[in-house]
């Protein structure tokens, strides 16, 4: 599916924006990873059940490596860390999905917005 200009104008952190993308691409929130540099956007996606990664050099410096903060499943300092943490993200996301749904785990979609 493609989200295009014919769709209503919605902006993050409006949850309807996330829901529109999920609906248009036929995704489940629990199967999706959202990566952003805005605490508000990440928190909104997290509240919807989307695995949310916050990119924040300042918050990452204040936390233990890859520690969770309120409203985010994971905090990293920069995008270069994604390769390092993707196995960790995959494991956390799969465990959370297993706990929530008890369903078989299929492939995931990565939604990146910065």
C-alpha positions as CSV (number, residue, x, y, z in Angstrom):
1,X,0.0,0.0,0.0
2,X,1.0,3.6,-0.6
3,X,0.1,6.6,1.5
4,X,-0.2,9.6,-0.8
5,X,-1.4,13.2,-1.0
6,X,-5.0,12.1,-1.6
7,X,-5.1,11.1,2.1
8,X,-6.2,13.5,4.8
9,X,-3.5,15.7,6.2
10,X,-2.4,14.2,9.6
11,X,0.7,15.0,11.5
12,X,2.6,13.2,14.2
13,X,2.0,12.8,17.1
14,X,-1.7,12.5,16.2
15,X,-2.5,8.8,16.7
16,X,-4.7,9.0,13.6
17,X,-1.6,9.6,11.6
18,X,-0.1,6.3,12.8
19,X,-3.3,4.4,12.4
20,X,-3.7,5.7,8.8
21,X,-0.3,4.3,7.9
22,X,-1.0,1.0,9.7
23,X,-4.3,0.7,7.9
24,X,-3.0,1.7,4.4
25,X,-0.1,-0.8,4.7
26,X,-2.2,-3.5,6.3
27,X,0.1,-3.7,9.4
28,X,-0.5,-4.5,13.0
29,X,0.9,-2.1,15.5
30,X,2.7,-5.0,17.3
31,X,4.5,-5.9,14.1
32,X,5.8,-2.4,13.5
33,X,8.9,-0.5,14.6
34,X,8.8,3.3,14.7
35,X,12.1,5.3,14.9
36,X,12.0,9.0,15.5
37,X,13.9,11.9,17.2
38,X,10.8,13.4,18.9
39,X,9.8,12.2,22.4
40,X,6.2,13.2,21.7
41,X,6.0,11.2,18.4
42,X,7.7,8.2,20.0
43,X,5.4,8.3,23.0
44,X,2.3,8.5,20.8
45,X,3.4,5.5,18.7
46,X,4.3,3.6,21.9
47,X,0.9,4.2,23.4
48,X,-0.6,2.5,20.2
49,X,1.5,-0.6,20.8
50,X,4.1,0.2,18.2
51,X,7.7,-0.7,19.2
52,X,9.2,2.8,19.5
53,X,12.9,3.8,19.3
54,X,13.9,7.3,20.3
55,X,17.0,8.7,18.7
56,X,18.3,11.3,21.2
57,X,22.0,12.0,21.9
58,X,21.2,13.9,25.1
59,X,18.8,11.3,26.6
60,X,21.0,8.4,25.6
61,X,23.9,10.0,27.4
62,X,21.9,10.2,30.6
63,X,20.8,6.6,30.5
64,X,22.6,3.3,30.7
65,X,23.3,2.0,27.1
66,X,20.0,1.3,25.3
67,X,17.9,1.6,28.5
68,X,14.2,2.3,28.3
69,X,12.8,5.7,29.1
70,X,9.1,6.6,29.6
71,X,7.2,6.6,26.3
72,X,10.0,4.7,24.4
73,X,10.9,1.1,24.2
74,X,14.5,2.0,23.5
75,X,16.7,5.1,23.3
76,X,19.8,5.4,21.1
77,X,22.2,8.3,20.6
78,X,22.2,8.2,16.8
79,X,21.2,6.1,13.7
80,X,24.7,4.5,13.5
81,X,23.6,2.5,16.6
82,X,20.7,0.9,14.8
83,X,22.9,-1.9,13.4
84,X,24.2,-2.6,16.9
85,X,20.7,-2.7,18.6
86,X,18.6,-4.3,15.9
87,X,19.0,-7.8,17.3
88,X,18.0,-6.4,20.7
89,X,15.0,-4.6,19.2
90,X,13.9,-7.8,17.4
91,X,14.1,-9.8,20.6
92,X,12.2,-7.2,22.7
93,X,9.6,-6.7,20.0
94,X,9.0,-10.4,19.6
95,X,8.7,-11.0,23.3
96,X,6.2,-8.1,23.7
97,X,4.2,-9.4,20.7
98,X,4.2,-12.9,22.2
99,X,3.0,-11.5,25.6
100,X,0.2,-9.4,24.0
101,X,-1.2,-11.6,21.4
102,X,0.0,-15.2,21.8
103,X,0.0,-15.3,18.0
104,X,2.6,-16.6,15.6
105,X,5.2,-13.9,14.8
106,X,5.5,-12.9,11.2
107,X,7.8,-10.5,9.5
108,X,7.9,-6.9,10.7
109,X,7.8,-3.6,8.9
110,X,10.1,-0.7,9.9
111,X,8.6,2.8,9.8
112,X,11.3,5.4,10.0
113,X,10.4,9.1,10.4
114,X,12.8,11.8,11.5
